């Protein structure tokens, strides 16, 4: 199976500048229902064998990483169970729509035109 959760958690953890220990502490501080340990995080990111996280653990981790829970759930489903969500229904697509919606009108128009040009090549 893939490494979708591993990649997402690792890249976001580094992006926000957290160590394994500080991320585990942030999970605890977020008041989530499930504990996320620094050891589990380390095993996840290094590719060591681990059990699939619970939904509560994913939600706790999402809060600490300031990510949409759906993104972590989709990544975990892909990595641990081989389940892939259609891009149109994914949290990633919703994030993209939110970002485009926040752009000024001229940039939205330019981006939409770029996508139309690129889609013609497919």
NURODO-356349 format. One record per residue: x negated, z, y of N, C-alpha, C in turn. Coordinates in pm, 1 decimal, always signed. Example, Ala and Ser with C-alpha at 12.3 -4.5 7.8 and 13.67 -1.06 7.14 Angstrom:
BEGIN
+----------+----------+----------+----------+----------+----------+----------+----------+----------+
!      n_u !      n_w !      n_v !     ca_u !     ca_w !     ca_v !      c_u !      c_w !      c_v !
+----------+----------+----------+----------+----------+----------+----------+----------+----------+
!  -1319.0 !   +780.0 !   -569.0 !  -1230.0 !   +780.0 !   -450.0 !  -1320.0 !   +780.0 !   -330.0 !
!  -1285.0 !   +708.0 !   -225.0 !  -1367.0 !   +714.0 !   -106.0 !  -1290.0 !   +787.0 !     +3.0 !
+----------+----------+----------+----------+----------+----------+----------+----------+----------+
This chain:
BEGIN
+----------+----------+----------+----------+----------+----------+----------+----------+----------+
!      n_u !      n_w !      n_v !     ca_u !     ca_w !     ca_v !      c_u !      c_w !      c_v !
+----------+----------+----------+----------+----------+----------+----------+----------+----------+
!    -84.0 !     +0.0 !   -118.3 !     +0.0 !     +0.0 !     +0.0 !    -87.9 !     +0.0 !   +123.7 !
!    -27.6 !    -13.4 !   +238.5 !   -101.8 !    -29.1 !   +362.3 !   -152.7 !   +101.9 !   +421.4 !
!   -197.4 !    +90.9 !   +542.7 !   -247.9 !   +208.7 !   +613.6 !   -181.7 !   +221.6 !   +751.0 !
!    -55.1 !   +184.9 !   +759.5 !    +15.0 !   +180.0 !   +886.9 !    +19.7 !   +314.5 !   +958.3 !
!    +56.8 !   +421.8 !   +885.7 !    +63.2 !   +554.7 !   +948.1 !    -77.1 !   +601.1 !   +984.9 !
!   -169.5 !   +580.2 !   +894.2 !   -308.9 !   +617.6 !   +919.1 !   -359.8 !   +553.4 !  +1048.8 !
!   -337.3 !   +425.0 !  +1064.1 !   -384.3 !   +353.1 !  +1182.8 !   -315.0 !   +399.8 !  +1309.6 !
!   -183.0 !   +416.3 !  +1301.9 !   -106.7 !   +456.8 !  +1420.3 !   -145.7 !   +596.4 !  +1466.8 !
!   -151.8 !   +691.0 !  +1374.6 !   -186.7 !   +828.2 !  +1411.4 !   -329.4 !   +834.3 !  +1463.6 !
!   -421.3 !   +768.6 !  +1394.6 !   -561.6 !   +771.8 !  +1436.7 !   -583.3 !   +711.3 !  +1573.6 !
!   -525.1 !   +595.2 !  +1597.3 !   -546.5 !   +530.3 !  +1726.7 !   -480.6 !   +609.7 !  +1839.2 !
!   -360.3 !   +661.9 !  +1814.6 !   -293.0 !   +738.8 !  +1919.8 !   -364.4 !   +871.6 !  +1944.6 !
!   -412.8 !   +936.8 !  +1840.3 !   -486.0 !  +1063.2 !  +1856.4 !   -609.6 !  +1041.9 !  +1942.5 !
!   -683.0 !   +935.6 !  +1915.1 !   -802.0 !   +906.8 !  +1995.9 !   -762.9 !   +867.8 !  +2138.0 !
!   -653.7 !   +793.0 !  +2152.8 !   -607.0 !   +749.5 !  +2284.1 !   -574.8 !   +868.7 !  +2374.9 !
!   -513.3 !   +971.6 !  +2318.3 !   -478.2 !  +1089.3 !  +2399.3 !   -589.6 !  +1193.7 !  +2399.1 !
!   -698.3 !  +1166.5 !  +2328.7 !   -816.5 !  +1252.2 !  +2333.4 !   -803.4 !  +1384.0 !  +2260.0 !
!   -738.8 !  +1382.9 !  +2144.1 !   -720.2 !  +1506.0 !  +2067.9 !   -805.5 !  +1504.7 !  +1941.4 !
!   -859.2 !  +1620.8 !  +1906.9 !   -926.2 !  +1637.2 !  +1778.0 !   -819.3 !  +1665.1 !  +1673.1 !
!   -859.6 !  +1670.1 !  +1547.5 !   -764.3 !  +1705.0 !  +1442.6 !   -705.5 !  +1843.8 !  +1469.5 !
!   -793.6 !  +1937.4 !  +1507.3 !   -749.7 !  +2074.5 !  +1531.6 !   -654.9 !  +2083.2 !  +1651.1 !
!   -688.9 !  +2013.7 !  +1758.9 !   -602.7 !  +2021.8 !  +1877.3 !   -469.3 !  +1950.4 !  +1854.2 !
!   -467.4 !  +1845.1 !  +1773.4 !   -341.4 !  +1779.6 !  +1742.1 !   -255.1 !  +1870.5 !  +1654.6 !
!   -316.1 !  +1935.8 !  +1556.4 !   -240.6 !  +2030.1 !  +1472.7 !   -183.0 !  +2143.0 !  +1558.3 !
!   -261.9 !  +2192.1 !  +1654.6 !   -212.9 !  +2297.2 !  +1744.3 !    -98.7 !  +2245.0 !  +1831.4 !
!   -110.2 !  +2121.0 !  +1879.4 !     -2.7 !  +2061.8 !  +1960.2 !   +124.3 !  +2046.4 !  +1877.9 !
!   +110.3 !  +2015.8 !  +1750.0 !   +227.4 !  +2006.6 !  +1662.1 !   +295.3 !  +2142.5 !  +1651.3 !
!   +214.9 !  +2246.0 !  +1637.7 !   +269.6 !  +2381.0 !  +1627.6 !   +339.3 !  +2420.3 !  +1757.9 !
!   +277.8 !  +2385.0 !  +1871.7 !   +333.9 !  +2418.9 !  +2002.3 !   +461.1 !  +2341.1 !  +2032.2 !
!   +476.6 !  +2223.8 !  +1971.0 !   +594.7 !  +2142.0 !  +1997.9 !   +721.0 !  +2203.8 !  +1939.2 !
!   +704.2 !  +2306.3 !  +1858.5 !   +818.9 !  +2374.2 !  +1801.4 !   +885.8 !  +2298.4 !  +1689.6 !
!   +814.0 !  +2206.4 !  +1629.9 !   +871.2 !  +2127.7 !  +1521.8 !   +902.9 !  +2213.2 !  +1399.5 !
!   +989.3 !  +2161.8 !  +1317.2 !  +1034.5 !  +2235.6 !  +1200.0 !   +930.0 !  +2237.1 !  +1088.0 !
!   +832.7 !  +2147.4 !  +1091.5 !   +734.2 !  +2138.1 !   +984.0 !   +593.4 !  +2151.7 !  +1039.5 !
!   +508.6 !  +2216.5 !   +962.1 !   +369.0 !  +2232.0 !  +1001.3 !   +290.9 !  +2105.4 !   +968.3 !
!   +198.1 !  +2072.2 !  +1055.9 !   +105.5 !  +1961.4 !  +1034.2 !    -33.2 !  +2021.4 !  +1050.2 !
!   -109.7 !  +2022.7 !   +942.5 !   -241.1 !  +2086.7 !   +946.9 !   -351.4 !  +1988.7 !   +984.9 !
!   -460.7 !  +2044.7 !  +1036.8 !   -575.0 !  +1960.0 !  +1071.5 !   -634.6 !  +1896.5 !   +945.7 !
!   -630.5 !  +1968.0 !   +833.5 !   -680.8 !  +1913.0 !   +707.7 !   -599.7 !  +1792.5 !   +661.2 !
!   -467.1 !  +1802.1 !   +673.4 !   -381.4 !  +1689.9 !   +635.3 !   -409.3 !  +1570.5 !   +724.7 !
!   -423.8 !  +1595.7 !   +855.7 !   -454.4 !  +1487.4 !   +949.8 !   -585.9 !  +1419.6 !   +914.3 !
!   -687.2 !  +1500.9 !   +883.4 !   -818.0 !  +1446.3 !   +846.6 !   -806.5 !  +1361.0 !   +720.6 !
!   -737.2 !  +1411.8 !   +619.2 !   -721.2 !  +1333.9 !   +495.6 !   -644.3 !  +1204.2 !   +522.5 !
!   -541.4 !  +1211.7 !   +606.1 !   -466.0 !  +1090.6 !   +640.9 !   -558.2 !   +986.5 !   +702.1 !
!   -633.1 !  +1026.0 !   +802.6 !   -714.9 !   +929.5 !   +876.5 !   -835.3 !   +879.2 !   +798.7 !
!   -883.3 !   +957.3 !   +704.4 !   -998.9 !   +912.4 !   +626.6 !   -959.2 !   +839.5 !   +499.5 !
!   -827.7 !   +829.7 !   +475.3 !   -780.4 !   +756.7 !   +358.8 !   -783.7 !   +835.8 !   +230.3 !
!   -804.3 !   +967.4 !   +238.9 !   -801.7 !  +1051.3 !   +119.1 !   -657.5 !  +1061.3 !    +68.8 !
!   -640.3 !  +1090.6 !    -58.9 !   -504.4 !  +1102.2 !   -112.7 !   -427.1 !  +1217.0 !    -45.3 !
!   -304.5 !  +1188.1 !     -6.4 !   -216.0 !  +1288.9 !    +52.4 !    -73.7 !  +1261.8 !     +6.6 !
!     +8.4 !  +1364.0 !    +17.8 !   +150.5 !  +1346.1 !     -8.1 !   +214.6 !  +1284.7 !   +114.5 !
!   +320.1 !  +1210.1 !    +92.6 !   +395.1 !  +1152.8 !   +204.1 !   +451.6 !  +1266.0 !   +289.5 !
!   +446.0 !  +1252.4 !   +421.1 !   +498.6 !  +1357.3 !   +508.0 !   +651.0 !  +1358.6 !   +508.1 !
!   +705.9 !  +1474.7 !   +536.8 !   +851.2 !  +1485.8 !   +548.9 !   +895.7 !  +1426.6 !   +682.4 !
!  +1023.6 !  +1402.2 !   +694.0 !  +1078.9 !  +1354.1 !   +821.0 !  +1053.1 !  +1455.4 !   +930.9 !
!  +1066.5 !  +1584.7 !   +898.6 !  +1040.0 !  +1689.7 !   +997.9 !   +894.5 !  +1685.9 !  +1044.6 !
!   +801.2 !  +1665.9 !   +950.0 !   +659.6 !  +1658.3 !   +986.9 !   +633.4 !  +1537.0 !  +1076.1 !
!   +695.7 !  +1424.3 !  +1044.2 !   +678.5 !  +1304.2 !  +1127.0 !   +734.3 !  +1326.1 !  +1267.7 !
!   +849.1 !  +1392.4 !  +1277.4 !   +908.1 !  +1419.5 !  +1409.0 !   +820.9 !  +1514.4 !  +1490.2 !
!   +764.0 !  +1614.8 !  +1424.1 !   +673.4 !  +1708.8 !  +1490.3 !   +549.5 !  +1635.4 !  +1540.2 !
!   +494.9 !  +1550.9 !  +1456.0 !   +377.2 !  +1472.5 !  +1491.9 !   +408.1 !  +1376.0 !  +1606.0 !
!   +523.9 !  +1313.3 !  +1602.0 !   +563.7 !  +1220.8 !  +1708.9 !   +571.5 !  +1293.5 !  +1843.1 !
!   +628.2 !  +1412.6 !  +1843.4 !   +638.2 !  +1489.1 !  +1968.1 !   +499.4 !  +1522.8 !  +2021.6 !
!   +409.2 !  +1563.6 !  +1934.0 !   +273.7 !  +1600.0 !  +1977.1 !   +195.3 !  +1479.0 !  +2027.3 !
!   +220.0 !  +1362.5 !  +1967.8 !   +150.3 !  +1240.5 !  +2008.9 !   +223.1 !  +1164.3 !  +2119.6 !
!   +340.3 !  +1213.6 !  +2156.5 !   +423.8 !  +1148.9 !  +2258.5 !   +454.6 !  +1004.0 !  +2219.3 !
!   +505.9 !   +992.1 !  +2096.0 !   +548.8 !   +863.4 !  +2041.5 !   +695.0 !   +874.0 !  +2000.7 !
!   +760.2 !   +760.2 !  +1992.7 !   +896.2 !   +757.1 !  +1940.8 !   +892.0 !   +792.6 !  +1792.0 !
!   +974.7 !   +886.4 !  +1747.5 !   +975.2 !   +921.6 !  +1605.0 !   +996.5 !   +801.2 !  +1513.4 !
!  +1076.3 !   +705.4 !  +1556.6 !  +1102.6 !   +586.9 !  +1473.5 !   +973.8 !   +512.6 !  +1441.1 !
!   +880.2 !   +508.4 !  +1533.3 !   +753.6 !   +437.2 !  +1506.7 !   +676.7 !   +502.9 !  +1393.2 !
!   +670.9 !   +637.8 !  +1394.8 !   +599.3 !   +706.5 !  +1287.0 !   +674.3 !   +694.2 !  +1155.2 !
!   +805.8 !   +702.8 !  +1159.6 !   +885.3 !   +689.8 !  +1037.0 !   +866.9 !   +551.9 !   +974.4 !
!   +866.6 !   +448.0 !  +1057.3 !   +847.5 !   +312.0 !  +1006.2 !   +708.3 !   +294.6 !   +946.3 !
!   +608.3 !   +351.2 !  +1014.5 !   +471.3 !   +340.4 !   +964.2 !   +456.9 !   +415.9 !   +832.0 !
!   +517.7 !   +533.6 !   +821.9 !   +511.6 !   +611.2 !   +697.6 !   +585.8 !   +539.7 !   +585.0 !
!   +700.8 !   +483.0 !   +615.8 !   +777.5 !   +410.1 !   +514.1 !   +696.3 !   +293.1 !   +460.2 !
!   +626.9 !   +223.9 !   +548.1 !   +544.5 !   +110.7 !   +505.6 !   +425.3 !   +157.5 !   +423.6 !
!   +356.9 !   +261.0 !   +469.9 !   +235.3 !   +306.2 !   +402.3 !   +263.7 !   +371.3 !   +268.2 !
!   +364.0 !   +457.3 !   +261.4 !   +384.9 !   +534.7 !   +139.3 !   +483.7 !   +472.2 !    +41.5 !
!   +576.0 !   +391.6 !    +92.4 !   +680.4 !   +338.7 !     +5.1 !   +692.0 !   +186.9 !     +6.2 !
!   +607.8 !   +119.3 !    +83.3 !   +611.5 !    -25.8 !    +88.7 !   +735.9 !    -81.8 !   +155.4 !
!   +805.3 !     +1.0 !   +231.7 !   +927.4 !    -41.7 !   +299.4 !   +890.2 !    -95.2 !   +436.8 !
!   +931.2 !   -215.4 !   +464.4 !   +903.4 !   -277.7 !   +593.7 !  +1033.9 !   -298.9 !   +667.9 !
!  +1036.5 !   -256.4 !   +793.5 !  +1153.9 !   -273.3 !   +878.2 !  +1140.1 !   -406.6 !   +950.7 !
!  +1248.8 !   -482.8 !   +956.7 !  +1245.1 !   -605.9 !  +1033.8 !  +1202.7 !   -573.8 !  +1175.7 !
!  +1116.5 !   -657.7 !  +1231.5 !  +1063.7 !   -631.6 !  +1365.1 !  +1175.5 !   -616.4 !  +1466.6 !
!  +1280.1 !   -694.3 !  +1453.0 !  +1389.8 !   -689.1 !  +1549.8 !  +1456.2 !   -552.8 !  +1551.9 !
!  +1451.3 !   -480.8 !  +1442.0 !  +1516.6 !   -350.2 !  +1433.1 !  +1417.6 !   -235.7 !  +1447.1 !
!  +1293.6 !   -266.3 !  +1476.1 !  +1191.4 !   -162.2 !  +1476.2 !  +1179.9 !    -90.3 !  +1609.7 !
!  +1118.0 !    +26.0 !  +1604.4 !  +1088.5 !   +100.7 !  +1726.5 !   +990.2 !    +25.6 !  +1814.7 !
!   +903.0 !    -53.8 !  +1752.4 !   +806.2 !   -131.2 !  +1829.0 !   +876.5 !   -234.0 !  +1917.7 !
!   +979.4 !   -297.9 !  +1863.5 !  +1055.2 !   -394.6 !  +1942.5 !  +1127.3 !   -324.9 !  +2057.1 !
!  +1183.2 !   -208.4 !  +2030.2 !  +1252.5 !   -133.2 !  +2135.1 !  +1154.7 !    -90.2 !  +2243.7 !
!  +1034.5 !    -48.8 !  +2203.2 !   +931.8 !    -12.0 !  +2302.1 !   +896.6 !   -131.2 !  +2390.2 !
!   +883.8 !   -247.3 !  +2329.9 !   +851.0 !   -367.5 !  +2404.7 !   +961.0 !   -399.8 !  +2506.3 !
!  +1085.3 !   -389.4 !  +2464.0 !  +1196.8 !   -415.5 !  +2555.9 !  +1196.7 !   -317.8 !  +2673.1 !
!  +1166.8 !   -190.6 !  +2645.6 !  +1159.9 !    -91.8 !  +2754.8 !  +1048.5 !   -127.4 !  +2853.1 !
!   +934.4 !   -168.7 !  +2800.4 !   +822.4 !   -204.3 !  +2888.2 !   +855.6 !   -325.5 !  +2973.5 !
!   +915.4 !   -426.3 !  +2912.3 !   +953.6 !   -546.3 !  +2987.9 !  +1055.8 !   -509.8 !  +3094.5 !
!  +1150.3 !   -424.1 !  +3061.1 !  +1251.9 !   -382.0 !  +3156.8 !  +1195.3 !   -308.5 !  +3276.1 !
!  +1077.9 !   -247.2 !  +3259.8 !  +1015.8 !   -172.8 !  +3369.0 !   +932.0 !   -262.3 !  +3461.3 !
!   +909.1 !   -387.1 !  +3420.4 !   +829.9 !   -479.0 !  +3502.0 !   +910.2 !   -527.2 !  +3622.7 !
!   +841.4 !   -560.8 !  +3731.2 !   +911.0 !   -623.3 !  +3844.0 !   +968.3 !   -758.6 !  +3801.4 !
!  +1073.0 !   -802.4 !  +3867.1 !  +1145.4 !   -924.9 !  +3831.7 !  +1054.4 !  -1046.9 !  +3815.9 !
!   +959.7 !  -1072.3 !  +3907.1 !   +874.1 !  -1191.8 !  +3889.4 !   +790.2 !  -1184.9 !  +3761.1 !
!   +743.2 !  -1064.8 !  +3725.0 !   +664.5 !  -1051.4 !  +3602.8 !   +753.1 !  -1067.0 !  +3479.1 !
!   +876.3 !  -1015.9 !  +3484.5 !   +969.4 !  -1035.7 !  +3373.2 !   +993.3 !  -1184.5 !  +3349.5 !
!  +1018.0 !  -1255.9 !  +3456.5 !  +1045.1 !  -1399.4 !  +3447.3 !   +924.7 !  -1473.3 !  +3389.0 !
!   +805.0 !  -1439.4 !  +3435.4 !   +683.0 !  -1504.0 !  +3385.5 !   +661.2 !  -1473.1 !  +3237.4 !
!   +686.5 !  -1350.3 !  +3198.9 !   +667.3 !  -1311.3 !  +3059.6 !   +768.1 !  -1382.3 !  +2968.7 !
!   +891.1 !  -1390.4 !  +3011.4 !   +993.5 !  -1460.0 !  +2933.0 !   +956.7 !  -1607.1 !  +2916.4 !
!   +909.1 !  -1669.0 !  +3021.3 !   +868.1 !  -1809.4 !  +3012.1 !   +749.4 !  -1825.4 !  +2917.2 !
!   +655.4 !  -1733.2 !  +2922.2 !   +540.8 !  -1737.8 !  +2830.6 !   +587.1 !  -1728.3 !  +2685.0 !
!   +678.8 !  -1639.0 !  +2657.9 !   +730.1 !  -1624.1 !  +2521.7 !   +801.0 !  -1751.8 !  +2478.4 !
!   +877.8 !  -1812.3 !  +2566.1 !   +946.3 !  -1938.2 !  +2531.9 !   +846.5 !  -2048.1 !  +2497.0 !
!   +739.1 !  -2058.7 !  +2573.3 !   +635.6 !  -2159.0 !  +2545.5 !   +569.3 !  -2131.0 !  +2411.1 !
!   +536.0 !  -2005.0 !  +2387.5 !   +470.1 !  -1968.7 !  +2261.8 !   +563.0 !  -1990.8 !  +2142.5 !
!   +691.2 !  -1963.9 !  +2157.9 !   +786.8 !  -1978.5 !  +2048.4 !   +804.3 !  -2124.2 !  +2007.3 !
!   +782.9 !  -2216.0 !  +2100.1 !   +794.9 !  -2359.6 !  +2068.4 !   +686.6 !  -2402.0 !  +1970.1 !
!   +573.7 !  -2332.0 !  +1969.8 !   +462.2 !  -2366.4 !  +1881.8 !   +482.6 !  -2314.8 !  +1739.8 !
!   +580.1 !  -2229.5 !  +1721.4 !   +600.9 !  -2169.0 !  +1586.2 !   +675.3 !  -2260.3 !  +1494.2 !
+----------+----------+----------+----------+----------+----------+----------+----------+----------+
